[in-house]
Amino acid sequence: MTGPACRQAIVAAATALIDAEHAVTLRAVSRAARVPTSSIYQQFPDVPAILLAVCEEAFRDLEAAVLGAPDVYAAGLAYLDFAVLHPRRYRVMFGAADLSAAALRLFTRVLPDPDRALTFWLGLHGLADQRASIRRSPQFTVIAPRLIHSLVCQESP
């Protein structure tokens, strides 16, 4: 396997390792992707580069979910749902890579006012981060709609 197919296999393997809470090492990725370690070096210089590729792909999935929502409220729920469905990936996205600028750009597509978009994303991110860390606490299903509603309906000062 070479080229784009090899790269995709490496990223998919690293994503699976993250989702399973396994360490992402060159050896682990090599085994999971069923490619020689030397093939990884042809695609990525090191593990941080692999993690960045995982983050970029995950962000594209998050972006598609948010932008595919029919309204702002549903976009907020889509963001939170992504964090619940992929808690380890979500933590890596905002830990291994700094995607805050990309997230802000994403939310200015949902809410054109940059200040409201920033407030909306920060509120969602705080709750999503907690959801990803605490794992499906029933409190979040009650809090999430209230938080989204308050962030969407906020008055400008």
C-alpha contacts under 8 A as a table, 3 or more apart, distances in Angstrom:
res1	aa1	res2	aa2	distance
1	M	5	A	6.54
1	M	6	C	5.38
1	M	35	V	7.47
2	T	5	A	6.09
2	T	6	C	4.88
2	T	7	R	7.68
2	T	39	S	7.60
3	G	6	C	5.43
3	G	7	R	6.32
3	G	43	Q	7.65
4	P	7	R	4.97
4	P	8	Q	6.06
5	A	8	Q	5.15
5	A	9	A	6.15
6	C	9	A	5.05
6	C	10	I	6.20
6	C	35	V	7.74
6	C	39	S	7.66
6	C	40	I	8.00
6	C	43	Q	7.81
7	R	10	I	5.15
7	R	11	V	6.28
7	R	40	I	7.70
7	R	43	Q	6.00
8	Q	11	V	5.11
8	Q	12	A	6.00
9	A	12	A	5.07
9	A	13	A	6.00
9	A	33	A	5.47
10	I	13	A	5.10
10	I	14	A	6.14
10	I	29	V	6.43
10	I	30	S	7.45
10	I	33	A	5.50
10	I	40	I	7.13
10	I	50	I	7.73
11	V	14	A	5.12
11	V	15	T	6.05
11	V	50	I	6.55
11	V	53	A	6.63
11	V	54	V	5.73
12	A	15	T	5.03
12	A	16	A	6.16
12	A	33	A	7.55
12	A	54	V	7.78
13	A	16	A	5.10
13	A	17	L	6.23
13	A	29	V	5.75
13	A	32	A	5.32
13	A	33	A	5.16
14	A	17	L	5.02
14	A	18	I	6.22
14	A	24	V	6.11
14	A	29	V	5.71
14	A	32	A	7.82
14	A	50	I	7.31
14	A	51	L	7.40
14	A	54	V	7.09
15	T	18	I	5.10
15	T	19	D	6.13
15	T	54	V	6.13
15	T	89	R	7.37
16	A	19	D	5.04
16	A	20	A	6.12
17	L	20	A	5.13
17	L	21	E	6.12
17	L	22	H	4.96
17	L	23	A	6.65
17	L	24	V	6.25
17	L	28	A	7.98
17	L	29	V	7.68
18	I	21	E	4.98
18	I	22	H	5.79
18	I	23	A	7.03
18	I	24	V	6.87
18	I	88	R	6.23
18	I	89	R	6.34
19	D	22	H	7.66
19	D	86	H	7.05
19	D	87	P	7.84
19	D	88	R	5.66
19	D	89	R	6.28
21	E	88	R	7.12
23	A	28	A	7.46
24	V	28	A	6.26
24	V	29	V	6.46
24	V	47	V	7.20
25	T	28	A	5.14
25	T	29	V	6.06
25	T	47	V	6.51
26	L	29	V	5.18
26	L	30	S	5.92
26	L	37	T	6.57
26	L	40	I	7.60
26	L	46	D	7.79
26	L	47	V	6.58
27	R	30	S	5.02
27	R	31	R	6.23
27	R	37	T	6.69
28	A	31	R	5.19
28	A	32	A	6.09
29	V	32	A	5.05
29	V	33	A	5.81
30	S	33	A	5.31
30	S	34	R	5.69
30	S	35	V	5.19
30	S	36	P	5.77
30	S	37	T	5.38
30	S	40	I	7.20
31	R	34	R	4.98
31	R	35	V	6.76
31	R	36	P	7.89
35	V	39	S	6.34
35	V	40	I	7.46
36	P	39	S	5.33
36	P	40	I	7.00
37	T	40	I	5.16
37	T	41	Y	6.73
38	S	41	Y	5.22
38	S	42	Q	6.66
39	S	42	Q	5.17
39	S	43	Q	6.81
40	I	43	Q	5.26
40	I	44	F	5.85
40	I	45	P	7.88
41	Y	44	F	5.06
41	Y	45	P	5.42
41	Y	46	D	7.15
42	Q	45	P	7.48
44	F	47	V	7.56
44	F	49	A	5.91
44	F	50	I	6.28
45	P	49	A	6.52
46	D	49	A	5.51
46	D	50	I	6.71
47	V	50	I	4.99
47	V	51	L	6.20
48	P	51	L	4.97
48	P	52	L	6.11
48	P	96	A	7.59
49	A	52	L	5.03
49	A	53	A	6.32
50	I	53	A	5.12
50	I	54	V	6.31
51	L	54	V	4.96
51	L	55	C	6.14
51	L	92	V	7.91
51	L	96	A	6.81
51	L	97	A	7.92
52	L	55	C	4.98
52	L	56	E	6.12
52	L	96	A	7.02
52	L	97	A	6.15
53	A	56	E	5.08
53	A	57	E	6.19
54	V	57	E	5.25
54	V	58	A	6.08
55	C	58	A	5.05
55	C	59	F	5.97
55	C	89	R	7.57
55	C	92	V	6.96
55	C	93	M	4.87
55	C	96	A	7.82
55	C	97	A	6.74
56	E	59	F	5.09
56	E	60	R	6.32
56	E	93	M	7.90
57	E	60	R	5.13
57	E	61	D	6.51
58	A	61	D	5.07
58	A	62	L	6.22
58	A	89	R	7.32
58	A	93	M	7.38
59	F	62	L	4.86
59	F	63	E	5.91
59	F	93	M	7.38
60	R	63	E	4.99
60	R	64	A	6.14
61	D	64	A	5.17
61	D	65	A	6.32
62	L	65	A	5.16
62	L	66	V	6.21
62	L	79	Y	6.73
62	L	82	F	6.47
63	E	66	V	5.17
63	E	67	L	5.92
63	E	106	L	6.82
64	A	67	L	5.27
64	A	68	G	5.69
65	A	68	G	5.14
65	A	69	A	6.50
65	A	75	A	7.47
65	A	78	A	5.86
65	A	79	Y	7.23
65	A	82	F	7.91
66	V	69	A	5.49
66	V	74	A	7.79
66	V	75	A	4.60
66	V	76	G	7.19
66	V	78	A	5.46
66	V	79	Y	5.97
67	L	70	P	7.99
67	L	75	A	6.75
67	L	109	R	7.92
67	L	110	V	7.23
68	G	75	A	7.64
69	A	72	V	7.43
69	A	74	A	5.38
69	A	75	A	4.99
69	A	78	A	7.06
70	P	74	A	6.36
70	P	75	A	7.31
71	D	74	A	5.36
71	D	75	A	6.13
72	V	75	A	4.90
72	V	76	G	6.30
72	V	110	V	6.24
72	V	111	L	7.41
72	V	152	V	7.22
73	Y	76	G	5.22
73	Y	77	L	6.47
73	Y	148	I	6.32
73	Y	149	H	7.01
73	Y	152	V	7.08
74	A	77	L	4.97
74	A	78	A	6.03
75	A	78	A	4.98
75	A	79	Y	6.26
75	A	110	V	7.57
76	G	79	Y	5.18
76	G	80	L	6.38
76	G	124	L	6.84
76	G	148	I	6.29
77	L	80	L	5.09
77	L	81	D	5.93
77	L	144	A	7.60
77	L	145	P	7.74
77	L	148	I	7.73
78	A	81	D	4.99
78	A	82	F	6.17
79	Y	82	F	5.28
79	Y	83	A	6.62
79	Y	124	L	7.40
79	Y	128	A	7.75
80	L	83	A	5.14
80	L	84	V	6.37
80	L	124	L	6.85
80	L	127	L	7.64
80	L	128	A	5.39
80	L	144	A	7.96
81	D	84	V	5.02
81	D	85	L	6.01
82	F	85	L	5.14
82	F	86	H	5.88
82	F	87	P	7.81
82	F	90	Y	7.73
83	A	86	H	5.27
83	A	87	P	5.07
83	A	89	R	7.99
83	A	90	Y	5.56
83	A	128	A	5.59
83	A	129	D	7.40
83	A	131	R	7.03
83	A	132	A	5.81
84	V	87	P	5.41
84	V	128	A	7.41
84	V	131	R	6.34
84	V	132	A	5.86
84	V	135	R	7.34
84	V	136	R	7.05
86	H	89	R	5.30
86	H	90	Y	5.94
86	H	132	A	7.75
87	P	90	Y	5.06
87	P	91	R	6.28
87	P	131	R	7.67
87	P	132	A	4.34
87	P	133	S	7.18
87	P	135	R	7.81
88	R	91	R	5.15
88	R	92	V	6.29
88	R	132	A	7.02
89	R	92	V	5.09
89	R	93	M	6.05
90	Y	93	M	5.01
90	Y	94	F	6.52
90	Y	129	D	7.82
90	Y	132	A	7.16
91	R	94	F	5.46
91	R	95	G	5.84
91	R	129	D	7.15
91	R	132	A	7.09
92	V	95	G	4.78
92	V	96	A	5.16
92	V	97	A	7.10
93	M	96	A	6.04
93	M	97	A	5.62
93	M	98	D	7.29
93	M	99	L	6.75
94	F	97	A	5.65
94	F	98	D	5.61
94	F	99	L	5.93
94	F	100	S	7.31
95	G	98	D	6.60
98	D	101	A	7.50
99	L	102	A	5.16
99	L	103	A	6.03
100	S	103	A	4.95
100	S	104	L	6.11
101	A	104	L	5.10
101	A	105	R	6.25
102	A	105	R	5.05
102	A	106	L	6.12
103	A	106	L	4.92
103	A	107	F	6.23
103	A	121	W	7.28
104	L	107	F	5.13
104	L	108	T	6.20
104	L	117	A	6.76
104	L	118	L	6.04
104	L	121	W	6.77
105	R	108	T	5.17
105	R	109	R	6.67
106	L	109	R	5.36
106	L	110	V	6.90
107	F	110	V	4.82
107	F	111	L	5.94
107	F	112	P	7.84
107	F	117	A	5.21
107	F	118	L	7.29
107	F	120	F	7.65
107	F	121	W	6.54
108	T	111	L	4.87
108	T	112	P	4.76
108	T	113	D	6.57
108	T	114	P	5.81
108	T	117	A	5.22
108	T	118	L	7.82
109	R	112	P	5.90
110	V	117	A	7.37
111	L	114	P	7.34
111	L	116	R	6.71
111	L	117	A	5.26
112	P	116	R	7.88
112	P	117	A	6.89
113	D	116	R	5.39
113	D	117	A	6.03
114	P	117	A	4.95
114	P	118	L	6.02
115	D	118	L	5.14
115	D	119	T	6.21
116	R	119	T	5.06
116	R	120	F	5.95
117	A	120	F	5.05
117	A	121	W	6.07
118	L	121	W	5.19
118	L	122	L	6.01
119	T	122	L	5.19
119	T	123	G	6.12
119	T	151	L	7.17
120	F	123	G	5.33
120	F	124	L	6.20
120	F	148	I	7.73
120	F	151	L	5.55
120	F	152	V	7.07
121	W	124	L	5.06
121	W	125	H	5.77
122	L	125	H	5.01
122	L	126	G	6.02
123	G	126	G	5.29
123	G	127	L	6.44
123	G	147	L	7.43
123	G	151	L	7.35
124	L	127	L	5.25
124	L	128	A	5.85
124	L	147	L	7.87
124	L	148	I	7.46
125	H	128	A	4.88
125	H	129	D	5.80
126	G	129	D	5.23
126	G	130	Q	6.36
127	L	130	Q	5.12
127	L	131	R	6.05
127	L	140	F	7.90
127	L	144	A	7.55
128	A	131	R	4.91
128	A	132	A	5.99
129	D	132	A	5.13
129	D	133	S	6.20
130	Q	133	S	5.00
130	Q	134	I	5.84
131	R	134	I	5.32
131	R	135	R	5.49
131	R	136	R	6.23
131	R	137	S	7.22
131	R	140	F	7.03
132	A	135	R	5.60
132	A	136	R	7.85
134	I	137	S	6.58
136	R	140	F	7.20
137	S	140	F	5.81
137	S	141	T	7.73
138	P	141	T	5.61
138	P	142	V	7.14
139	Q	142	V	5.37
139	Q	143	I	6.11
140	F	143	I	4.84
140	F	144	A	5.57
141	T	144	A	5.59
141	T	145	P	7.26
142	V	145	P	6.44
142	V	146	R	7.12
143	I	146	R	5.31
143	I	147	L	6.01
144	A	147	L	5.12
144	A	148	I	6.09
145	P	148	I	5.18
145	P	149	H	6.02
146	R	149	H	5.13
146	R	150	S	6.11
147	L	150	S	5.17
147	L	151	L	6.10
148	I	151	L	5.10
148	I	152	V	5.98
149	H	152	V	5.19
149	H	153	C	5.90
150	S	153	C	5.23
150	S	154	Q	5.81
151	L	154	Q	5.34
